Amino acid sequence: MKLADWMREERMTARAVASAVTERLPPGESCSASAVEKWRAGVRVPRRRKMQAIITISEGRVTANDFTEASASGERTS
């Protein structure tokens, strides 16, 4: 499931997703709402730790494979 679809179904804002991702990152690392917006739009692909956090908060409904279209087209990671 695409991140945008999951966020819409769960009525999650970019700010709420960023907060949930940040809670699951090591101390000193964070996630911004603007990064989530870029992931949702397919402009960027989350890095490994943030990807793992997304998988966790979405209970596996959003996976790394759901971002492959963006990465296959040469998009940047963040």
Backbone torsions as a table, in degrees:
resi	resn	phi	psi	omega
1	MET	NA	135.1	178.4
2	LYS	-67.8	148.7	179.7
3	LEU	-56.6	-43.3	-179.4
4	ALA	-59.5	-41.6	-179.9
5	ASP	-66.6	-43.2	179.3
6	TRP	-63.2	-44.9	-179.8
7	MET	-61.1	-40.7	179.1
8	ARG	-64.7	-47.3	179.7
9	GLU	-60.2	-41.1	-177.4
10	GLU	-88.3	-2.6	-178.1
11	ARG	55.6	45.9	-179.7
12	MET	-98.8	132.2	174.4
13	THR	-84.6	164.7	176.5
14	ALA	-61.3	-37.3	179.0
15	ARG	-64.3	-41.0	179.9
16	ALA	-67.4	-41.0	177.9
17	VAL	-65.2	-43.5	179.4
18	ALA	-59.5	-41.8	178.7
19	SER	-64.4	-44.7	-179.9
20	ALA	-64.9	-39.2	177.6
21	VAL	-65.4	-46.8	-179.1
22	THR	-57.7	-39.0	179.2
23	GLU	-60.1	-24.8	-176.4
24	ARG	-101.6	6.1	179.2
25	LEU	-97.6	158.8	176.4
26	PRO	-61.7	155.1	177.8
27	PRO	-53.2	137.6	179.6
28	GLY	94.5	-15.8	176.9
29	GLU	-101.0	148.5	179.4
30	SER	-146.4	173.7	179.3
31	CYS	-135.2	135.9	-179.8
32	SER	-102.3	157.6	176.3
33	ALA	-63.4	-33.5	179.5
34	SER	-66.8	-34.1	175.8
35	ALA	-64.7	-43.5	179.1
36	VAL	-61.3	-41.2	178.1
37	GLU	-60.4	-40.2	179.0
38	LYS	-67.4	-39.4	177.4
39	TRP	-64.6	-44.6	-177.9
40	ARG	-61.7	-38.6	-178.4
41	ALA	-80.2	-10.0	-178.6
42	GLY	81.6	14.9	180.0
43	VAL	-80.1	-34.8	179.1
44	ARG	-132.3	165.3	177.6
45	VAL	-120.8	132.3	180.0
46	PRO	-63.7	147.3	174.5
47	ARG	-73.4	171.9	-170.1
48	ARG	-52.5	-54.0	-176.6
49	ARG	-62.1	-40.1	-179.9
50	LYS	-71.0	-36.2	176.0
51	MET	-61.4	-44.1	179.1
52	GLN	-61.6	-38.8	178.7
53	ALA	-65.6	-40.3	178.2
54	ILE	-62.7	-43.7	178.4
55	ILE	-60.0	-42.6	179.7
56	THR	-64.6	-50.6	-175.6
57	ILE	-69.3	-26.3	178.6
58	SER	-90.0	4.4	-178.8
59	GLU	55.3	39.9	175.9
60	GLY	81.7	1.4	-179.0
61	ARG	-75.4	-29.8	173.2
62	VAL	-107.9	125.9	-178.2
63	THR	-124.0	172.1	178.1
64	ALA	-58.9	-35.7	179.3
65	ASN	-62.0	-24.7	-179.8
66	ASP	-71.6	-10.6	178.7
67	PHE	-105.2	3.1	-172.4
68	THR	-66.5	-31.0	178.6
69	GLU	-60.7	-42.7	179.9
70	ALA	-66.9	-43.9	-177.6
71	SER	-70.9	-32.0	-180.0
72	ALA	-68.7	-25.6	-179.9
73	SER	-89.6	8.3	176.0
74	GLY	88.7	16.5	179.0
75	GLU	-68.4	157.1	-178.2
76	ARG	-84.2	158.1	175.6
77	THR	-100.3	154.0	176.1
78	SER	-145.1	NA	NA
